[in-house]
């Protein structure tokens, strides 16, 4: 799908390429339509050193 140049400033969902008027509408869309994908990525928030990482003090 090709959008006209006047719509390039509007946020677009990278999953389904649907355009929105503002970022809040995009967030609501992603929380409802693509809920399963975003929930699986939110659970991976633990940050720890990878095996073999060296800490320099």
Buried (B, 14 or more C-beta within 10 A) or exposed (E): EEEEEEEEEBBBBEEEEBBBEEEEBBEEBBEEBBEEEEEEEEEEEEEEEEEEEEEEE
